[in-house]
Amino acid sequence: MGFKCGIVGLPNVGKSTLFNALTETAAAAAENFPFCTIEPNVGVVPVPDDRLDKCASIAQSAQIIPTQLTFVDIAGLVRGASKGEGLGNQFLSHIREVDAIIHLLRCFEDSDVTHVDGKVDPLADAETIDTELMLADLESLERRMAAATKKVRGGDKDAARDLKLMEAAADALQNGIPARKVDVSDDDASAFKNLQLITGKPVLYVCNVDEASAADGNTLSAKVAQKAAEEGAECVVISAAIEAEIAQLDAEERTDFLEEIGLQETGLSRIIRAGYRLLGLITYFTAGPKESRAWTIRNGTKAPQAAGVIHTDFERGFIRAETIAYDDYLAFEGEAGARDAGKARLEGKEYVVQDGDVLHFRFNA
């Protein structure tokens, strides 16, 4: 499963440089002028997880298959994009398909890199992007509300529910409030999500700082961190320039380089952890001689639905889940040792899978 993040921001904030670094490719042009990205670039990266490697070592797996994260690099938006300015809103449709939005904000001064508004102000940049996304959502809602109203007149109950949700979202947006702040009941949560509002998606603010500020951030990134805290959003500080350097190094050189600049992990790892927290995701593992594999699910997922991530037949014919907590799998060196120590459990349909569980599903074919 993994998850899919769309990277948005003004031109020249470092989106393509970050995308290249995170995906370790040169698929996106990183030129110093607006709109160098004219098609959405998609990169799929493995999610690093030391636990998976340790499970594979114990199980003597022939293959290791990590879960994946997808990045979508969206062309730079500018003020008026929702009305066709710059490259217009042709790229906004790509954002509707992602699970979360990475709001990349420029938090560095550099006279050689132009700023579309002539000054570096990450909070103002965030407001510009927020405004354009809210306007795009409003335009979409106005069209759909007109169509829904006709269906309601014809007695369509689902349309009546959707219209009520759309009206609530439109009211919030008209008052400068993103759709993710709209109070929606648990019963309506799925229908509201199906509206695919851009501003209904959770946001991860990523502050692109200069190399000297990569470890501790700076005054600009501190302002963004405060904004994120007030909104209940996540915030990560990275240096796209440093990430680009790291991408060119092998594993051993990366470790040494990170230590030299005072970092414990790459920006990719920090963004992934923040994204998992933001979306409430956890990882479980399957391990055996053939392969060890990581699977991403939402926190609170029950065993049959977790099995369904592997294959729908597993969910449909679910019998039970043979379960070993990761720490026990490690401590007792695998499935046999954990079973002998009484740490292997048989869990049924109501079991809520925990982060790090090593699972083997029994099911009727």
C-alpha positions as MATLAB code, in Angstrom:
seq = 'MGFKCGIVGLPNVGKSTLFNALTETAAAAAENFPFCTIEPNVGVVPVPDDRLDKCASIAQSAQIIPTQLTFVDIAGLVRGASKGEGLGNQFLSHIREVDAIIHLLRCFEDSDVTHVDGKVDPLADAETIDTELMLADLESLERRMAAATKKVRGGDKDAARDLKLMEAAADALQNGIPARKVDVSDDDASAFKNLQLITGKPVLYVCNVDEASAADGNTLSAKVAQKAAEEGAECVVISAAIEAEIAQLDAEERTDFLEEIGLQETGLSRIIRAGYRLLGLITYFTAGPKESRAWTIRNGTKAPQAAGVIHTDFERGFIRAETIAYDDYLAFEGEAGARDAGKARLEGKEYVVQDGDVLHFRFNA';
ca = [
       0.000    0.000    0.000;
       2.457    2.696    1.116;
       1.125    6.167    0.546;
       1.176    8.890   -2.072;
       2.319   12.466   -1.458;
       1.968   15.412   -3.799;
       4.727   18.035   -3.542;
       3.353   21.553   -4.040;
       4.863   25.006   -3.716;
       5.719   28.182   -5.550;
       8.246   28.078   -8.398;
      11.913   27.982   -7.364;
      11.394   26.707   -3.813;
      13.365   23.533   -4.566;
      10.569   21.093   -5.414;
      12.289   19.410   -8.317;
      15.635   19.324   -6.498;
      13.926   17.659   -3.545;
      12.016   15.272   -5.802;
      15.229   14.261   -7.557;
      16.996   13.709   -4.263;
      14.196   11.764   -2.634;
      13.700    9.473   -5.589;
      17.426    9.362   -6.375;
      16.715   10.127   -9.998;
      17.208   13.033  -12.350;
      13.721   12.647  -13.807;
      12.671   16.212  -12.980;
      14.542   19.181  -14.386;
      15.856   21.413  -11.612;
      16.375   24.664  -13.472;
      16.342   28.144  -11.994;
      13.244   29.464  -13.711;
       9.514   29.041  -13.109;
       7.530   26.187  -14.657;
      10.472   23.951  -15.575;
       8.295   21.016  -14.493;
       5.628   20.803  -17.172;
       4.361   17.300  -16.407;
       3.785   15.782  -12.984;
       6.756   13.565  -12.180;
       6.043   10.428  -10.231;
       8.694    8.634   -8.218;
       8.279    5.451   -6.172;
      10.800    4.885   -3.379;
      11.255    2.028   -0.897;
      10.487    2.924    2.712;
      13.614    2.289    4.815;
      12.909    0.165    7.909;
      15.662   -1.517    9.917;
      13.100   -3.898   11.411;
      12.460   -5.456    8.016;
      16.168   -6.114    7.488;
      16.428   -7.779   10.913;
      13.391   -9.964   10.248;
      14.879  -11.002    6.923;
      18.207  -11.859    8.566;
      16.534  -14.059   11.171;
      14.270  -15.757    8.613;
      17.194  -16.093    6.176;
      14.965  -14.678    3.478;
      16.070  -14.900   -0.137;
      14.394  -11.568   -0.894;
      13.560   -8.375    0.993;
      10.581   -6.320   -0.209;
       9.980   -3.005    1.570;
       6.744   -1.071    1.403;
       6.738    1.919   -0.952;
       6.115    5.643   -0.934;
       5.068    7.554   -4.047;
       6.013   11.189   -4.630;
       4.212   13.320   -7.208;
       6.084   16.505   -8.140;
       3.511   19.125   -9.197;
       4.577   22.123  -11.274;
       5.026   25.395   -9.367;
       1.812   27.242   -8.619;
       1.556   31.029   -8.541;
      -1.012   33.558   -7.376;
      -3.981   33.280   -9.736;
      -3.275   29.651  -10.714;
      -6.878   28.683   -9.982;
      -7.923   31.257  -12.611;
      -5.365   30.181  -15.192;
      -2.295   32.214  -14.225;
       1.109   30.652  -14.802;
       0.462   27.096  -15.858;
      -3.084   27.383  -14.541;
      -4.907   24.712  -12.624;
      -4.242   21.865  -15.055;
      -1.964   20.352  -12.408;
      -4.429   20.617   -9.535;
      -6.198   17.451  -10.672;
      -3.043   15.466   -9.920;
      -3.143   16.642   -6.297;
      -6.652   15.248   -5.874;
      -5.278   11.732   -6.271;
      -2.747   11.858   -3.397;
      -3.149   10.877    0.274;
      -1.313   13.892    1.665;
       0.186   17.148    0.467;
       3.800   18.100    1.056;
       3.864   21.885    1.244;
       7.453   22.748    0.342;
       8.379   26.224    1.558;
      11.525   28.181    0.800;
      13.295   29.049    4.052;
      16.637   30.191    2.657;
      18.071   33.390    1.231;
      19.998   33.161   -2.048;
      20.400   36.077   -4.439;
      21.186   33.621   -7.253;
      17.791   31.922   -6.957;
      14.915   34.189   -7.879;
      11.696   34.276   -5.878;
       8.496   34.659   -7.845;
       7.257   37.361   -5.419;
      10.638   39.054   -5.031;
      11.122   38.235   -1.333;
      11.513   35.192    0.896;
       8.520   34.801    3.205;
       7.440   31.171    3.780;
       4.245   32.103    5.625;
       3.134   34.361    2.774;
       4.048   31.610    0.307;
       1.960   29.109    2.271;
      -0.965   31.517    2.247;
      -0.675   31.963   -1.530;
      -0.759   28.227   -2.137;
      -3.564   27.690    0.392;
      -5.642   30.395   -1.295;
      -5.211   28.899   -4.756;
      -6.083   25.409   -3.545;
      -9.166   26.704   -1.716;
     -10.302   28.624   -4.795;
      -9.849   25.502   -6.918;
     -11.949   23.507   -4.440;
     -14.648   26.186   -4.435;
     -14.838   26.191   -8.223;
     -15.163   22.409   -8.205;
     -17.846   22.460   -5.507;
     -19.955   25.097   -7.239;
     -20.193   22.936  -10.354;
     -20.974   19.787   -8.415;
     -23.518   21.417   -6.104;
     -25.548   22.509   -9.112;
     -25.618   18.925  -10.411;
     -26.381   17.504   -6.951;
     -29.288   19.922   -6.470;
     -30.996   18.514   -9.563;
     -30.578   14.959   -8.246;
     -31.977   15.945   -4.845;
     -35.125   17.251   -6.563;
     -35.456   13.804   -8.099;
     -35.385   12.178   -4.658;
     -31.766   10.936   -4.629;
     -30.892   10.424   -0.935;
     -27.152    9.990   -1.525;
     -27.119   13.249   -3.477;
     -28.902   14.955   -0.566;
     -26.201   13.800    1.831;
     -23.415   14.827   -0.558;
     -25.002   18.229   -1.151;
     -25.135   18.901    2.575;
     -21.424   18.019    2.885;
     -20.530   20.132   -0.137;
     -22.405   23.114    1.276;
     -20.548   22.783    4.591;
     -17.214   22.632    2.766;
     -18.079   25.585    0.515;
     -19.100   27.677    3.530;
     -15.761   26.976    5.214;
     -13.751   27.707    2.083;
     -15.532   31.003    1.514;
     -14.391   31.981    5.005;
     -10.775   31.032    4.312;
     -10.965   27.714    6.160;
      -9.568   24.620    4.377;
     -11.871   21.625    3.964;
      -9.794   19.493    6.356;
     -11.028   21.730    9.190;
     -14.703   20.979    8.489;
     -16.334   19.014   11.317;
     -17.683   15.816    9.773;
     -19.382   12.930   11.604;
     -17.903    9.432   11.482;
     -20.873    8.291    9.390;
     -20.174   10.962    6.765;
     -16.359   10.719    6.806;
     -16.142    8.341    3.838;
     -18.554   10.385    1.711;
     -16.698   13.581    2.561;
     -13.383   12.007    1.576;
     -14.933   10.945   -1.724;
     -15.457   14.602   -2.575;
     -11.674   14.599   -3.200;
     -11.188   18.163   -2.060;
      -7.573   19.251   -2.274;
      -7.745   21.207    0.972;
      -9.381   18.225    2.651;
      -6.081   16.360    2.575;
      -3.634   16.421    5.499;
      -0.617   18.683    5.090;
       3.057   18.102    5.801;
       5.067   21.324    5.781;
       8.642   20.811    4.583;
      11.030   23.713    5.140;
      13.821   23.882    2.579;
      16.709   25.569    4.410;
      20.313   26.401    3.537;
      22.981   23.805    4.230;
      24.184   25.515    7.423;
      20.670   25.266    8.896;
      20.011   21.638    7.957;
      20.464   20.269   11.483;
      18.632   22.865   13.587;
      16.614   24.985   11.150;
      16.541   28.797   11.176;
      14.241   31.693   12.053;
      12.192   31.189    8.880;
      11.626   27.471    9.476;
      10.754   28.211   13.116;
       7.836   30.352   11.932;
       6.590   27.489    9.771;
       6.961   25.040   12.662;
       4.790   27.310   14.804;
       2.171   27.496   12.043;
       2.164   23.691   11.725;
       1.778   23.242   15.481;
      -1.205   25.618   15.540;
      -2.853   23.660   12.718;
      -2.050   20.218   14.083;
       0.055   19.543   10.989;
       3.507   17.973   10.675;
       6.670   19.950    9.918;
      10.069   18.716    8.723;
      13.247   20.725    8.109;
      15.446   19.599    5.232;
      18.067   21.018    2.908;
      17.260   19.952   -0.643;
      20.850   20.755   -1.631;
      22.219   18.399    1.011;
      19.684   15.707    0.118;
      20.890   15.948   -3.480;
      24.463   15.315   -2.280;
      23.375   12.398   -0.077;
      21.586   10.780   -3.021;
      24.922   10.428   -4.819;
      26.629    8.565   -1.961;
      26.676    4.867   -1.096;
      25.299    3.650    2.241;
      28.565    3.857    4.208;
      29.457    7.278    2.829;
      25.968    8.542    3.704;
      26.382    7.585    7.344;
      29.724    9.394    7.582;
      28.399   12.445    5.753;
      25.322   12.702    7.982;
      27.485   12.515   11.103;
      29.739   15.279    9.806;
      26.847   17.702    9.364;
      25.079   16.763   12.595;
      22.190   14.704   11.182;
      21.132   11.230   12.290;
      19.043   10.342    9.257;
      18.204   11.511    5.751;
      15.424   13.913    4.883;
      13.606   11.029    3.181;
      13.440    9.096    6.456;
      12.186   12.134    8.366;
       9.537   12.892    5.742;
       8.355    9.273    5.746;
       8.048    9.142    9.545;
       6.172   12.451    9.571;
       3.908   11.204    6.776;
       3.117    8.004    8.659;
       2.221   10.004   11.770;
       0.121   12.413    9.729;
      -1.896    9.667    8.064;
      -1.994    7.311   11.051;
      -0.112    4.536    9.242;
       1.741    1.576   10.708;
       3.741   -1.336    9.292;
       3.436   -5.082    9.791;
       5.737   -7.782    8.415;
       5.603  -11.205    6.840;
       8.817  -13.212    7.063;
       9.987  -16.553    5.705;
      12.741  -18.271    3.701;
      11.338  -17.044    0.388;
      10.936  -13.375    1.345;
      10.481  -10.862    4.119;
       8.083   -8.075    3.300;
       6.696   -4.898    4.861;
       3.038   -3.930    4.517;
       1.522   -0.516    5.287;
      -1.909   -0.245    6.902;
      -3.844    2.370    8.835;
      -3.564    2.255   12.608;
      -6.623    0.471   13.984;
      -6.918   -1.997   11.095;
      -8.237   -5.421   12.083;
      -6.545   -8.652   11.031;
      -8.842   -9.593    8.093;
      -8.481   -6.159    6.501;
      -4.703   -6.249    7.082;
      -4.656   -9.611    5.300;
      -6.617   -8.052    2.457;
      -3.711   -5.716    1.746;
      -1.775   -8.795    0.617;
      -4.658  -10.275   -1.387;
      -8.425   -9.923   -1.329;
      -8.710  -13.733   -1.022;
      -6.875  -13.507    2.309;
      -9.544  -11.186    3.689;
     -12.456  -13.055    2.163;
     -11.365  -16.452    3.524;
      -9.689  -15.239    6.723;
      -9.496  -17.836    9.516;
      -6.896  -16.476   11.925;
      -3.588  -14.618   12.127;
      -0.504  -16.223   13.637;
       0.982  -13.229   15.430;
       4.372  -12.464   16.964;
       5.269   -9.006   18.261;
       8.393   -7.643   16.584;
      10.380   -7.421   19.838;
       9.563  -11.070   20.608;
      10.452  -12.140   17.060;
      13.814  -10.454   17.534;
      14.448  -11.623   21.100;
      13.660  -15.284   20.401;
      15.277  -15.293   16.958;
      12.318  -16.035   14.818;
       9.066  -17.932   14.593;
      10.202  -21.232   16.132;
      11.896  -19.576   19.102;
       8.926  -17.302   19.767;
       6.547  -20.269   19.601;
       8.669  -22.273   22.048;
       8.701  -19.293   24.413;
       4.915  -18.994   24.250;
       5.099  -15.652   22.409;
       3.296  -16.757   19.241;
      -0.449  -16.076   19.375;
      -3.451  -17.061   17.285;
      -5.643  -13.992   16.760;
      -9.130  -13.830   15.258;
     -11.199  -11.400   13.212;
     -11.420   -8.751   15.930;
      -7.665   -8.479   16.491;
      -6.304   -5.007   15.822;
      -2.892   -5.302   14.175;
      -0.067   -3.537   16.008;
       2.912   -1.735   14.519;
       5.741   -4.206   13.936;
       3.645   -7.389   14.194;
       5.089  -10.336   12.296;
       2.057  -12.128   10.843;
       1.196  -15.314    9.044;
      -2.399  -15.546    7.832;
      -4.465  -18.699    7.661;
      -7.362  -18.566    5.225;
      -9.750  -20.664    3.181;
      -8.910  -20.462   -0.506;
];
